[in-house]
Amino acid sequence: MTPNESIARVENRWQPGDAAIRLGTPEAITGVGPNAPPRLYPPDKTAEPPTNTSPTALPVGIPQFATAMDNVATGLRPSLDDGLDWLQVRGYRTVVHIRPPGDTDSADRKQVEKRGMTYLALEVSPQTLSKAVVDEMGRVVRDTSAHPVFIYDRDGSLAGGLWYLYFRTILQLSDDVSRVRAGALGLREDRDGDQRDMWLAVQKYLSERSKQ
């Protein structure tokens, strides 16, 4: 290789030209860090996340609130602000009050209807438990035109017993499954007092039904 050829090879090597890309000075990132302003939900509207309007979100003012099935919930007597208002905001159409025969319900009815929801009363006790009552419970639960529906009683004893019979006789579920599902909805078969009385009435109802 001649000296002239060596010089030509060196000159033909690639070198960055004047038009090469050069990075500018980094810019500070805003909106992060402990002193950053709160992110908006949605942007430029509010600094708080949107309210959860799901029919199954847990309320503060309804003791023992639980979802029995799609669009059907149950619990104890709701308070006005954190209970009935909560149901209204979430689009509940129907409120069902399970109560002993003769108990007054005028105050409950007034407050429910005041909020534009339909109020229904279902009367039952350990002494008056019958097929008609169980069938009415089934009709209310399966009436999709009334959904979402919330069902409540005073202490869970009446509602829990009816839920067990609904699962056992209408849905034809096994005894074990019916007990577990109704137990999450108020049934307390091992308790004394009203709970025990209702559970004994449920067993009597099933015994008489099996003889027919």
Backbone bond lengths (Angstrom), bond angles and torsions (degrees), N, CA, C in turn:
res aa  C-N    CA-C-N  psi(-1)  N-CA   C-N-CA  omega(-1)  CA-C   N-CA-C  phi
1 M - - - 1.476 - - 1.516 108.32 -
2 T 1.327 115.76 129.67 1.465 121.10 -178.38 1.506 109.78 -79.93
3 P 1.319 119.40 158.64 1.473 122.89 176.96 1.519 112.72 -55.81
4 N 1.346 116.71 -36.74 1.469 119.21 -179.41 1.528 111.48 -66.09
5 E 1.382 116.64 -36.95 1.466 119.80 178.85 1.514 111.01 -66.75
6 S 1.344 119.23 -37.50 1.469 122.25 178.36 1.513 111.14 -63.59
7 I 1.331 115.89 -41.59 1.461 119.78 178.77 1.520 110.89 -63.08
8 A 1.349 118.01 -39.73 1.465 122.14 -178.82 1.523 111.29 -65.14
9 R 1.378 115.68 -39.57 1.460 118.48 179.62 1.526 111.44 -64.44
10 V 1.304 118.03 -42.68 1.459 121.59 179.04 1.509 111.24 -61.97
11 E 1.326 117.25 -41.13 1.460 120.68 -178.09 1.524 111.97 -68.95
12 N 1.391 116.87 -25.26 1.457 119.80 -177.48 1.531 113.51 -86.90
13 R 1.339 119.01 -1.03 1.454 120.83 177.14 1.534 110.07 -67.62
14 W 1.414 114.28 146.76 1.472 118.69 -179.35 1.516 110.34 -73.44
15 Q 1.336 114.80 136.11 1.448 122.26 174.96 1.528 108.18 -139.42
16 P 1.365 118.12 143.01 1.482 119.20 179.73 1.514 110.59 -61.40
17 G 1.327 114.64 137.40 1.450 120.02 179.58 1.508 111.63 -92.45
18 D 1.321 115.33 -175.43 1.454 120.73 -179.31 1.522 112.30 -68.36
19 A 1.374 116.99 -21.37 1.476 120.77 -176.84 1.528 112.86 -88.45
20 A 1.325 118.31 7.81 1.468 120.70 -179.28 1.533 110.71 -62.25
21 I 1.399 116.34 149.05 1.454 121.46 -178.73 1.510 109.17 -74.06
22 R 1.339 116.12 134.10 1.461 121.67 177.21 1.533 108.76 -123.62
23 L 1.326 116.21 133.41 1.462 121.24 -179.20 1.512 110.96 -73.03
24 G 1.348 116.67 136.61 1.449 121.01 177.73 1.518 111.45 -82.33
25 T 1.305 115.71 -176.82 1.462 121.40 179.56 1.524 110.19 -71.03
26 P 1.369 119.30 128.35 1.477 120.76 -179.62 1.519 111.40 -58.49
27 E 1.361 115.61 142.65 1.457 121.33 178.03 1.522 109.59 -99.27
28 A 1.303 116.04 148.32 1.465 121.12 -179.35 1.526 110.00 -68.88
29 I 1.349 116.75 140.55 1.463 122.46 178.75 1.512 108.32 -90.86
30 T 1.327 116.37 125.88 1.474 120.86 -178.78 1.519 110.33 -100.70
31 G 1.323 116.45 160.18 1.454 121.14 175.29 1.505 114.45 90.18
32 V 1.337 118.65 5.96 1.458 121.05 177.71 1.507 108.86 -129.86
33 G 1.324 116.55 162.12 1.455 120.15 178.53 1.514 111.49 101.26
34 P 1.327 116.74 167.93 1.474 120.22 -175.67 1.515 114.63 -64.87
35 N 1.349 117.57 -24.63 1.463 120.64 -177.56 1.524 113.08 -99.45
36 A 1.339 116.00 7.07 1.465 119.20 -177.64 1.520 110.24 -73.89
37 P 1.339 118.35 148.94 1.472 121.24 177.22 1.518 109.90 -68.56
38 P 1.342 118.74 157.11 1.469 121.32 -178.72 1.515 111.61 -66.83
39 R 1.332 114.99 145.54 1.462 119.52 176.00 1.520 108.94 -73.51
40 L 1.295 117.39 147.95 1.449 121.84 -174.10 1.520 110.83 -101.15
41 Y 1.351 116.92 145.05 1.460 124.47 -179.83 1.531 108.34 -128.33
42 P 1.318 120.92 105.06 1.452 126.13 -17.48 1.524 111.11 -71.92
43 P 1.334 118.83 173.35 1.470 120.55 -177.59 1.520 112.41 -53.15
44 D 1.339 115.14 137.56 1.469 123.47 175.00 1.526 113.38 67.37
45 K 1.354 118.21 14.66 1.453 119.73 -178.80 1.524 112.20 -114.61
46 T 1.309 117.14 -57.27 1.460 120.42 -177.29 1.509 110.16 -150.68
47 A 1.315 116.56 151.15 1.451 120.71 179.47 1.522 111.90 -88.07
48 E 1.330 118.79 2.97 1.454 122.33 -178.71 1.522 110.48 -111.40
49 P 1.344 117.66 147.84 1.466 120.09 174.16 1.523 110.12 -64.43
50 P 1.325 118.16 157.40 1.458 120.54 -179.82 1.523 111.37 -63.99
51 T 1.335 116.02 148.24 1.458 120.83 178.86 1.521 110.14 -66.87
52 N 1.334 116.25 137.47 1.452 121.23 177.02 1.521 109.17 -77.56
53 T 1.321 116.07 110.18 1.460 120.58 -178.39 1.523 112.05 -102.78
54 S 1.314 118.34 16.81 1.452 121.31 179.47 1.522 110.55 -63.63
55 P 1.371 117.31 136.38 1.464 119.18 178.20 1.521 113.38 -62.66
56 T 1.344 117.28 -15.41 1.453 119.70 -176.41 1.518 113.25 -104.00
57 A 1.315 119.16 1.85 1.464 120.72 177.01 1.524 109.00 -67.54
58 L 1.345 116.65 141.87 1.460 120.44 -173.23 1.532 111.45 -74.60
59 P 1.333 117.75 129.15 1.464 121.48 178.48 1.524 110.98 -88.74
60 V 1.325 115.81 162.66 1.459 121.63 177.02 1.519 110.63 -86.75
61 G 1.320 117.66 -37.03 1.450 122.03 -170.99 1.515 116.19 -94.94
62 I 1.347 118.18 18.14 1.463 121.01 177.59 1.520 108.27 -129.12
63 P 1.342 117.89 97.47 1.472 120.32 179.51 1.528 111.51 -59.82
64 Q 1.317 115.69 142.75 1.464 124.02 176.83 1.532 112.77 57.88
65 F 1.335 116.21 30.37 1.472 119.52 177.69 1.524 108.92 -62.21
66 A 1.338 115.24 133.94 1.466 120.21 178.69 1.520 109.13 -152.20
67 T 1.321 116.03 151.74 1.457 121.38 177.42 1.521 109.16 -91.66
68 A 1.323 116.40 120.65 1.460 120.74 -179.80 1.528 111.20 -83.17
69 M 1.326 116.14 -39.07 1.459 123.60 177.93 1.527 107.53 -167.38
70 D 1.306 117.66 -178.23 1.454 120.12 -178.02 1.530 110.63 -55.75
71 N 1.330 115.48 124.60 1.474 122.83 175.93 1.525 113.92 65.05
72 V 1.318 117.64 17.41 1.463 121.61 176.23 1.525 108.35 -133.17
73 A 1.339 116.02 120.57 1.465 120.93 -179.51 1.516 108.86 -125.98
74 T 1.322 115.62 162.43 1.458 120.92 -179.03 1.521 109.92 -144.37
75 G 1.327 116.20 164.98 1.457 120.42 -179.71 1.515 110.14 171.31
76 L 1.320 116.13 -165.35 1.458 121.00 177.08 1.531 109.76 -93.30
77 R 1.304 115.99 179.49 1.470 121.70 -174.70 1.534 111.01 -56.44
78 P 1.324 117.93 123.30 1.468 120.68 -177.54 1.523 112.53 -77.89
79 S 1.327 115.66 148.80 1.456 120.58 172.12 1.528 108.18 -74.79
80 L 1.331 116.52 174.35 1.464 119.54 -176.98 1.525 111.90 -75.91
81 D 1.339 116.58 -58.17 1.467 120.40 -172.90 1.530 112.86 -73.20
82 D 1.333 116.59 -55.20 1.462 120.39 -175.37 1.518 112.58 -90.48
83 G 1.333 117.15 1.63 1.447 121.19 179.48 1.514 112.13 -114.10
84 L 1.332 116.88 -74.56 1.464 120.33 -178.57 1.526 111.99 -65.01
85 D 1.327 116.91 -40.94 1.467 118.94 177.74 1.517 110.64 -62.26
86 W 1.324 115.99 -38.54 1.467 121.21 178.33 1.519 111.04 -61.32
87 L 1.331 116.45 -43.67 1.463 120.67 177.94 1.522 111.31 -63.56
88 Q 1.325 116.09 -42.19 1.466 120.67 -179.34 1.523 111.05 -62.41
89 V 1.317 116.71 -47.32 1.465 121.10 -177.90 1.525 111.01 -60.63
90 R 1.323 116.78 -34.56 1.454 120.74 -177.77 1.516 113.85 -89.65
91 G 1.318 117.02 11.22 1.453 120.83 169.73 1.511 116.32 82.86
92 Y 1.333 117.94 17.19 1.464 118.41 176.70 1.522 109.82 -65.17
93 R 1.312 115.75 136.35 1.464 120.77 -177.41 1.528 112.52 -97.06
94 T 1.333 116.38 -34.07 1.458 120.22 -170.69 1.518 111.03 -131.51
95 V 1.328 115.93 138.50 1.458 122.51 174.52 1.527 107.51 -122.45
96 V 1.333 116.00 124.09 1.459 121.87 -177.41 1.527 109.25 -111.08
97 H 1.329 115.96 122.89 1.462 122.60 -179.58 1.527 108.92 -103.94
98 I 1.326 116.56 112.09 1.465 121.03 175.65 1.523 107.62 -91.21
99 R 1.310 116.95 119.26 1.469 119.95 -173.15 1.522 110.84 -144.13
100 P 1.336 118.12 158.61 1.464 121.25 177.05 1.525 110.85 -67.27
101 P 1.311 118.03 150.66 1.469 120.62 177.64 1.536 110.75 -58.86
102 G 1.310 115.06 136.17 1.462 120.14 177.92 1.504 114.61 93.05
103 D 1.344 118.45 -17.15 1.469 120.08 177.12 1.527 109.51 -68.85
104 T 1.315 115.90 136.39 1.464 119.46 178.77 1.524 110.54 -75.30
105 D 1.312 115.23 144.52 1.468 119.69 -179.66 1.518 112.20 -132.51
106 S 1.327 117.20 15.26 1.464 120.83 -174.81 1.525 111.87 -61.08
107 A 1.335 117.77 -40.62 1.464 120.17 -179.03 1.519 110.95 -66.88
108 D 1.325 116.53 -43.27 1.470 119.97 179.03 1.520 110.80 -63.62
109 R 1.318 116.29 -46.16 1.463 120.38 179.99 1.530 111.17 -59.22
110 K 1.318 116.55 -44.11 1.463 121.08 -178.15 1.530 111.15 -60.91
111 Q 1.312 117.05 -45.25 1.457 120.58 -177.00 1.528 111.95 -69.93
112 V 1.316 117.31 -37.37 1.470 120.57 178.45 1.520 110.56 -67.14
113 E 1.334 116.59 -49.83 1.462 120.27 -178.15 1.523 111.90 -67.56
114 K 1.316 117.02 -28.85 1.469 121.38 176.57 1.520 110.66 -60.00
115 R 1.311 116.87 -28.74 1.467 122.21 -178.46 1.523 112.48 -96.25
116 G 1.325 116.37 12.49 1.461 120.79 174.38 1.512 114.92 79.11
117 M 1.335 118.22 13.96 1.458 121.45 178.00 1.520 110.04 -102.85
118 T 1.313 116.14 155.47 1.463 121.28 178.36 1.528 109.79 -83.25
119 Y 1.321 115.89 132.93 1.457 121.16 178.95 1.528 109.61 -106.39
120 L 1.336 115.43 129.26 1.453 121.29 175.77 1.518 108.93 -126.63
121 A 1.319 117.03 142.07 1.461 121.97 177.06 1.520 109.36 -115.55
122 L 1.329 115.85 132.97 1.458 121.73 177.33 1.525 107.40 -121.07
123 E 1.335 116.58 112.02 1.456 121.23 -176.41 1.530 111.05 -90.36
124 V 1.334 116.42 130.92 1.451 121.06 177.70 1.517 109.29 -161.09
125 S 1.318 115.79 153.46 1.456 123.01 174.38 1.527 106.74 -152.13
126 P 1.328 118.17 168.53 1.475 118.85 176.55 1.530 112.51 -56.88
127 Q 1.327 117.01 -29.25 1.465 120.90 -178.51 1.526 112.73 -83.39
128 T 1.325 118.46 -22.20 1.470 121.11 -175.54 1.527 113.11 -112.04
129 L 1.328 117.71 7.78 1.461 120.57 -179.96 1.525 109.75 -60.62
130 S 1.340 116.11 127.27 1.463 120.62 -175.93 1.526 110.18 -148.92
131 K 1.320 115.38 169.58 1.460 120.68 178.25 1.521 110.95 -62.22
132 A 1.321 117.39 -35.16 1.462 120.55 179.77 1.525 110.96 -61.60
133 V 1.325 116.48 -40.12 1.464 120.52 179.72 1.526 110.22 -68.22
134 V 1.333 116.88 -44.57 1.471 120.89 179.13 1.526 110.54 -61.84
135 D 1.333 116.56 -42.65 1.470 120.25 179.13 1.526 111.01 -64.18
136 E 1.327 117.10 -37.93 1.462 120.27 178.41 1.528 110.88 -66.04
137 M 1.322 116.19 -38.16 1.464 120.04 175.52 1.536 110.07 -59.98
138 G 1.317 115.72 -44.83 1.460 119.77 178.27 1.514 112.99 -62.90
139 R 1.336 116.21 -39.78 1.468 119.38 179.53 1.523 111.55 -63.40
140 V 1.336 115.98 -43.01 1.470 120.49 -179.81 1.523 110.88 -63.44
141 V 1.327 116.59 -44.37 1.462 120.92 -177.04 1.524 111.62 -65.74
142 R 1.333 116.91 -36.79 1.470 120.35 -174.60 1.523 113.95 -92.19
143 D 1.318 117.78 -2.55 1.463 121.04 179.97 1.533 109.39 -79.41
144 T 1.313 116.79 91.78 1.463 120.79 -176.10 1.522 113.17 -64.92
145 S 1.338 117.59 -21.83 1.460 119.78 178.55 1.526 111.73 -67.74
146 A 1.338 116.18 -18.91 1.464 120.82 179.50 1.526 112.41 -96.92
147 H 1.308 117.21 -2.83 1.473 120.90 -178.37 1.529 112.13 -76.23
148 P 1.341 115.60 151.47 1.459 129.34 -5.35 1.530 111.01 -70.38
149 V 1.335 115.92 146.71 1.457 121.28 -177.70 1.527 109.64 -125.43
150 F 1.328 115.62 141.40 1.463 121.53 176.23 1.520 108.61 -118.08
151 I 1.345 116.64 129.82 1.462 123.23 -177.57 1.522 108.93 -116.79
152 Y 1.334 116.61 132.24 1.465 118.46 -178.40 1.517 111.87 -144.31
153 D 1.331 115.45 161.18 1.445 121.93 170.58 1.525 108.81 -143.82
154 R 1.322 117.52 -168.82 1.462 121.35 -173.35 1.523 113.21 -75.75
155 D 1.359 116.40 -46.24 1.463 119.27 -174.21 1.526 114.40 -136.08
156 G 1.305 117.52 6.27 1.460 120.82 178.63 1.516 114.46 93.41
157 S 1.332 118.18 -13.33 1.466 120.46 -175.09 1.532 112.06 -68.64
158 L 1.321 117.39 -47.12 1.459 120.70 -178.45 1.525 111.46 -70.10
159 A 1.321 115.87 -48.39 1.466 120.46 -179.45 1.525 110.58 -63.76
160 G 1.348 116.91 -41.85 1.457 120.03 -179.12 1.518 112.15 -61.58
161 G 1.345 116.69 -42.21 1.460 120.17 177.92 1.518 112.43 -64.43
162 L 1.330 116.94 -41.27 1.467 120.34 179.16 1.526 111.65 -68.94
163 W 1.326 116.79 -36.25 1.459 119.23 176.45 1.528 110.56 -62.92
164 Y 1.324 116.56 -42.00 1.474 119.30 178.22 1.520 110.12 -59.29
165 L 1.338 117.52 -47.36 1.461 120.53 -179.00 1.530 111.69 -66.55
166 Y 1.310 116.80 -32.70 1.465 119.53 176.56 1.526 110.17 -63.30
167 F 1.322 116.26 -48.40 1.462 119.50 179.68 1.533 111.52 -65.76
168 R 1.315 115.83 -39.94 1.472 120.89 -173.02 1.510 112.50 -76.98
169 T 1.327 118.38 -43.76 1.465 120.14 -171.96 1.525 114.28 -102.32
170 I 1.309 117.24 -29.56 1.468 119.45 -178.76 1.529 111.08 -93.24
171 L 1.327 116.56 -48.46 1.466 119.36 177.37 1.523 112.35 -83.29
172 Q 1.329 117.21 -10.55 1.459 122.88 177.55 1.536 112.49 60.60
173 L 1.319 115.96 39.85 1.459 120.13 176.32 1.526 109.50 -84.65
174 S 1.332 115.96 163.09 1.458 120.15 179.73 1.521 110.73 -69.05
175 D 1.334 115.11 164.27 1.460 120.08 179.11 1.524 111.04 -60.79
176 D 1.329 117.50 -45.30 1.470 120.92 -178.16 1.523 111.51 -62.13
177 V 1.316 116.77 -46.59 1.466 120.92 -179.42 1.523 110.35 -64.99
178 S 1.323 116.55 -41.48 1.464 120.68 -179.84 1.525 110.92 -63.70
179 R 1.321 116.99 -39.84 1.463 120.24 178.66 1.524 111.60 -64.98
180 V 1.312 116.47 -43.54 1.463 120.30 -179.41 1.525 110.63 -64.13
181 R 1.327 116.82 -47.29 1.459 119.96 -177.89 1.524 111.81 -67.31
182 A 1.338 116.89 -41.70 1.461 119.65 178.72 1.527 111.07 -71.08
183 G 1.336 117.40 -29.16 1.460 120.85 177.44 1.509 112.34 -62.59
184 A 1.341 116.60 -32.00 1.469 120.96 177.15 1.519 111.96 -77.01
185 L 1.342 116.45 -8.69 1.466 121.40 -175.65 1.524 112.82 -117.43
186 G 1.336 117.12 13.93 1.462 119.41 174.36 1.509 116.17 124.62
187 L 1.327 119.46 -16.51 1.454 121.45 -178.15 1.529 110.61 -68.41
188 R 1.329 116.17 127.89 1.459 121.75 177.10 1.532 107.77 -134.02
189 E 1.309 116.49 81.89 1.464 121.40 -173.65 1.520 113.74 -70.39
190 D 1.340 117.61 -16.69 1.461 120.89 -178.21 1.526 112.83 -97.63
191 R 1.318 117.36 6.28 1.461 121.07 -179.68 1.527 111.42 -92.18
192 D 1.320 116.42 162.90 1.462 121.62 175.71 1.526 109.90 -94.39
193 G 1.328 115.97 -177.88 1.459 120.30 176.08 1.515 112.91 70.77
194 D 1.338 116.04 -139.12 1.462 121.88 -175.55 1.524 112.26 -60.59
195 Q 1.326 116.77 -38.75 1.459 120.45 179.57 1.528 110.48 -60.79
196 R 1.315 115.97 -46.91 1.462 120.50 -179.13 1.521 111.27 -65.81
197 D 1.314 117.11 -42.10 1.468 121.07 -179.76 1.529 110.64 -60.50
198 M 1.344 116.18 -42.58 1.463 119.48 -178.77 1.521 110.94 -68.37
199 W 1.321 116.75 -38.85 1.465 119.38 -179.78 1.532 110.98 -66.01
200 L 1.322 117.67 -39.15 1.462 121.04 176.04 1.527 110.78 -64.21
201 A 1.335 116.47 -37.75 1.464 120.52 177.63 1.526 110.56 -65.77
202 V 1.323 116.76 -37.45 1.468 121.45 177.65 1.527 109.98 -62.83
203 Q 1.322 117.12 -45.29 1.462 120.68 179.63 1.533 111.24 -64.23
204 K 1.310 116.93 -39.13 1.461 120.83 177.23 1.526 110.67 -64.34
205 Y 1.320 116.20 -41.61 1.468 121.25 178.95 1.526 110.31 -60.24
206 L 1.318 117.49 -45.18 1.460 121.47 -179.31 1.532 111.11 -66.48
207 S 1.340 116.35 -38.20 1.456 120.41 179.76 1.516 110.99 -64.30
208 E 1.318 116.83 -44.80 1.457 120.66 179.69 1.522 111.54 -68.35
209 R 1.319 115.75 -34.84 1.470 121.12 179.78 1.537 110.58 -66.00
210 S 1.331 116.38 -36.61 1.461 120.52 -177.96 1.539 111.56 -70.24
211 K 1.331 118.20 -20.34 1.455 121.90 -179.89 1.517 113.33 -84.96
212 Q 1.335 115.90 -13.81 1.462 119.85 -176.93 1.535 112.13 -78.13
